[in-house]
Amino acid sequence: MEPLWIEKSGHKCFAQVCCLYWVSGYEVFVLSAITVETNAWPIAVQDAEP
């Protein structure tokens, strides 16, 4: 299933749960406090577009 990207306050939100933040030129998924997946969700890092 393709992830639903939602633009929010300059950041991209994944399924309204994971927010995308720019860190050292990388996009890092950060879990929000509203999710029930406590430590079950690994941190994914993707190459950032120039």
TATA-V53178 format. One line per field, one symbol per residue. ss: DSSP state (2 for helix, 1 for strand, 0 for the rest). psi: psi as a letter, one per 20 degrees, with the letter a starting at -180 (. if undefined). A space follows every 10 residues. Layout:
ss=???
psi=???
This chain:
ss=0000111100 1111000111 1110011111 1000000000 0000111000
psi=ppqopppoli qppokjgpqp qookjqoppp qriiqinfji oqpppqpqp.
